[in-house]
Amino acid sequence: MSETTGYEAIKCQIRLSKKCRKNEAGYSRRPKYAQQGEWLDSCEQCAREPYEQPKQFQTGEQSVSDNN
């Protein structure tokens, strides 16, 4: 006879990683940006996905001219 706690397993709410199959959550993560949004339950694969950079910190292509 297996011993159960009577609690339902908490599943991943993020679903960012391609490996995520609604695995059991053991981490917390914000959905899009590191400093914005609520903390949601996340599996390890989704917790490891890097956050998106806010637009003000994204670097665009810049042309650099040599003055030699």
C-alpha positions as CSV (number, residue, x, y, z in Angstrom):
1,M,0.0,0.0,0.0
2,S,1.4,3.3,-1.0
3,E,1.4,6.2,1.4
4,T,-0.1,9.5,0.1
5,T,-0.3,12.9,1.7
6,G,-3.8,13.6,0.4
7,Y,-2.6,16.7,-1.5
8,E,-2.9,17.2,-5.2
9,A,0.5,17.7,-7.0
10,I,1.2,21.3,-8.0
11,K,1.7,21.5,-11.8
12,C,3.8,23.9,-13.8
13,Q,1.9,27.1,-14.8
14,I,4.5,28.7,-17.0
15,R,5.0,26.3,-19.9
16,L,8.0,28.1,-21.5
17,S,10.2,25.2,-22.1
18,K,9.7,22.8,-25.0
19,K,10.5,20.0,-22.5
20,C,7.6,21.0,-20.2
21,R,4.8,18.5,-20.1
22,K,3.0,20.1,-17.1
23,N,5.6,18.6,-14.8
24,E,5.3,18.9,-11.1
25,A,6.3,22.4,-10.0
26,G,9.0,22.9,-7.4
27,Y,10.1,26.4,-8.4
28,S,8.7,29.9,-8.7
29,R,9.1,32.1,-11.7
30,R,7.7,35.2,-13.2
31,P,6.2,34.7,-16.7
32,K,8.0,37.2,-18.9
33,Y,10.4,39.6,-17.1
34,A,12.5,39.1,-14.0
35,Q,11.2,42.2,-12.2
36,Q,7.5,42.3,-13.4
37,G,4.5,40.1,-12.8
38,E,3.3,37.6,-10.3
39,W,5.3,34.6,-9.2
40,L,3.8,31.4,-10.6
41,D,4.6,27.7,-10.0
42,S,7.2,26.4,-12.4
43,C,8.9,23.1,-13.2
44,E,12.7,23.0,-13.4
45,Q,12.9,23.1,-17.2
46,C,10.8,26.3,-17.3
47,A,12.6,27.9,-14.4
48,R,15.9,27.5,-16.3
49,E,14.6,29.4,-19.4
50,P,16.2,32.9,-19.5
51,Y,14.0,35.9,-19.0
52,E,13.2,38.3,-21.9
53,Q,15.1,41.6,-21.8
54,P,12.9,44.7,-21.5
55,K,13.0,46.8,-24.7
56,Q,15.1,49.6,-23.1
57,F,17.9,47.1,-22.5
58,Q,17.9,45.3,-25.8
59,T,20.7,46.2,-28.1
60,G,20.0,46.8,-31.7
61,E,22.5,46.6,-34.5
62,Q,24.8,49.6,-34.4
63,S,27.1,50.7,-37.1
64,V,30.6,51.4,-36.0
65,S,32.9,53.5,-38.2
66,D,36.7,53.4,-37.9
67,N,38.3,56.7,-37.8
68,N,41.9,55.5,-38.7
